[in-house]
Amino acid sequence: MSLQKDTAVKLFETLASGVRLDIYRLLVRQGHEGMVAGQIAANLDLPANNVSFHLKGMNHAGLVTVEQEGRFQRYRANLALMQQLLAYLTDECCAGQPQQCPALAVPACPAPGCCN
């Protein structure tokens, strides 16, 4: 499925915050395991209510998924959407022939099955 321009704009607007970008990159590093909000706050040395505010916006944009685990909510980066966003940025490479631009190829996910 190809990403539409308005969706790409929404994703970039959501990531335009330094805090949100830090959270997203942290969640990408965690892969499928993800993290609960308290772990994210502790890892980034941020107040929990600040992290929760940003996670809500990121979830609304589709950048993260959330799953209830007892009293906690586990957040995971939506890696499939990240791959779509990267593909959107590079699909016009070299006059629409991205195979001519191997340095800009969208990298595969590092762990098998993490982008499904």
C-alpha positions in Angstrom: 0.0 0.0 0.0 1.3 3.4 -1.0 1.4 6.3 1.4 -0.6 9.4 0.4 1.0 12.9 0.7 -1.5 14.0 3.4 -0.6 11.0 5.6 3.1 11.7 5.1 2.6 15.3 6.1 0.7 14.2 9.2 3.5 11.8 10.2 6.2 14.5 9.7 4.2 17.0 11.7 3.9 14.5 14.5 7.7 13.8 14.5 8.6 17.5 14.4 9.0 17.6 18.2 12.4 16.7 19.6 10.7 14.7 22.4 8.5 12.7 20.0 11.5 12.0 17.8 13.5 10.7 20.8 10.6 8.6 21.9 10.1 7.1 18.4 13.7 6.3 18.0 13.8 4.7 21.4 10.8 2.5 20.5 12.4 1.6 17.1 15.4 0.4 19.0 13.2 -1.8 21.1 11.6 -3.5 18.1 8.6 -5.7 18.7 9.2 -5.8 22.5 8.3 -2.1 22.9 8.2 -0.4 26.2 5.7 0.8 28.8 5.3 4.6 29.3 7.2 4.5 32.6 10.2 2.8 31.0 10.2 5.4 28.2 10.0 8.3 30.7 12.8 6.8 32.8 15.0 6.0 29.8 14.7 9.6 28.4 14.7 11.3 31.9 11.3 12.9 31.2 8.2 13.4 33.4 5.7 10.6 32.9 2.8 13.0 32.1 4.9 14.6 29.4 5.7 11.2 27.8 2.0 10.2 28.0 0.9 13.4 26.2 3.4 12.7 23.4 2.5 9.0 23.1 -1.1 9.9 22.8 -0.4 12.1 19.8 1.9 9.6 18.3 -0.7 6.8 18.7 -3.4 9.1 17.1 -1.1 9.6 14.1 -0.5 5.8 13.8 3.3 6.0 14.6 2.9 3.8 17.6 0.6 1.1 18.7 -0.5 0.5 22.2 -1.5 -2.7 24.0 -2.9 -3.0 27.5 -0.9 -5.2 29.9 -2.6 -5.2 33.2 -2.2 -1.7 34.7 0.3 -0.7 32.0 0.2 0.1 28.4 3.0 -1.2 26.1 3.9 1.0 23.2 5.6 -0.2 20.0 6.8 1.8 17.0 4.7 1.1 13.9 7.6 -0.2 11.9 5.5 -1.1 8.9 4.4 2.6 8.7 7.9 3.7 9.1 8.9 1.6 6.1 6.0 3.1 4.1 7.2 6.6 5.0 10.7 5.8 3.9 9.4 4.3 0.6 7.3 7.4 0.1 10.4 9.6 0.4 12.5 7.5 -2.0 10.0 6.2 -4.6 10.7 9.1 -7.0 14.5 8.5 -6.7 16.4 8.6 -10.0 13.3 9.6 -12.1 11.2 6.9 -10.6 13.8 4.2 -11.0 15.0 3.6 -7.4 17.0 0.6 -8.4 19.5 3.1 -9.8 20.0 4.6 -6.4 21.1 1.7 -4.2 22.5 4.0 -1.5 19.0 5.3 -0.9 17.3 1.9 -0.8 14.9 1.5 2.1 16.7 -0.8 4.5 15.0 -4.0 5.7 14.1 -4.3 9.3 17.0 -5.7 11.3 15.0 -8.4 13.0 12.9 -11.0 11.1 9.2 -10.3 11.4 9.6 -7.0 13.2 7.9 -5.0 10.5 4.8 -7.2 10.1 
